[in-house]
Amino acid sequence: METFAQKFIKIYDRKILSGETTFGRSGINSSDFIRICIDGDYVFSREAIEIIREKMPLTDEEFESLIEYVED
């Protein structure tokens, strides 16, 4: 199964390459980004994903594919 980090980086890379967003506009906390790059098991909080959803922005499908990794 694909990890949260793998799924997120695929979405992030696609949006950066297409020009849809930049790191500065994405809503990603820099410490979260560093952690996801060095810890393959790290998952953003629900709140962080919701901010990213609006700022990046994420489609409903992208959001749902990420939020499924968050433990309630």
C-alpha positions as CSV (number, residue, x, y, z in Angstrom):
1,M,0.0,0.0,0.0
2,E,1.2,3.5,-0.8
3,T,2.2,5.6,2.2
4,F,0.8,9.0,3.0
5,A,4.1,10.5,2.2
6,Q,4.3,8.9,-1.3
7,K,0.7,9.9,-2.1
8,F,1.2,13.4,-0.9
9,I,4.4,14.0,-2.7
10,K,2.9,12.8,-6.0
11,I,0.1,15.3,-5.6
12,Y,2.4,18.0,-4.5
13,D,4.9,17.4,-7.3
14,R,2.1,17.4,-9.9
15,K,0.7,20.7,-8.6
16,I,4.2,22.4,-8.5
17,L,5.1,21.2,-12.0
18,S,1.8,22.4,-13.4
19,G,2.2,25.8,-11.8
20,E,-1.0,25.4,-9.8
21,T,0.8,26.2,-6.6
22,T,4.2,27.0,-5.0
23,F,5.5,26.0,-1.7
24,G,4.7,29.4,-0.3
25,R,1.1,29.3,-1.4
26,S,0.5,25.6,-0.6
27,G,-0.3,26.0,3.1
28,I,2.2,23.4,4.0
29,N,4.0,24.0,7.3
30,S,7.8,23.8,6.7
31,S,8.4,21.5,9.7
32,D,5.6,19.1,8.4
33,F,7.3,19.1,5.0
34,I,10.7,18.4,6.4
35,R,9.3,15.6,8.6
36,I,7.4,13.9,5.7
37,C,10.6,14.0,3.7
38,I,12.7,12.2,6.3
39,D,10.0,10.0,8.0
40,G,8.0,7.8,5.6
41,D,5.5,7.0,8.3
42,Y,4.6,10.6,9.2
43,V,1.1,11.8,8.4
44,F,-0.1,15.4,8.5
45,S,-2.9,16.2,11.0
46,R,-6.4,16.5,9.7
47,E,-6.2,20.3,10.3
48,A,-3.0,20.6,8.3
49,I,-4.6,18.6,5.4
50,E,-7.7,20.9,5.5
51,I,-5.5,24.0,5.3
52,I,-3.6,22.5,2.4
53,R,-6.9,21.5,0.7
54,E,-7.9,25.2,0.5
55,K,-4.5,26.7,-0.2
56,M,-3.0,24.3,-2.7
57,P,-5.9,23.6,-3.6
58,L,-6.8,19.9,-3.5
59,T,-9.6,18.4,-5.4
60,D,-12.2,16.4,-3.4
61,E,-10.6,13.2,-4.7
62,E,-7.1,14.3,-3.7
63,F,-8.3,15.4,-0.2
64,E,-10.2,12.1,0.4
65,S,-7.1,10.1,-0.7
66,L,-5.0,11.9,1.9
67,I,-7.5,12.1,4.8
68,E,-8.0,8.3,4.8
69,Y,-4.5,8.1,6.4
70,V,-5.4,10.2,9.4
71,E,-6.2,8.3,12.6
72,D,-9.2,9.8,14.4
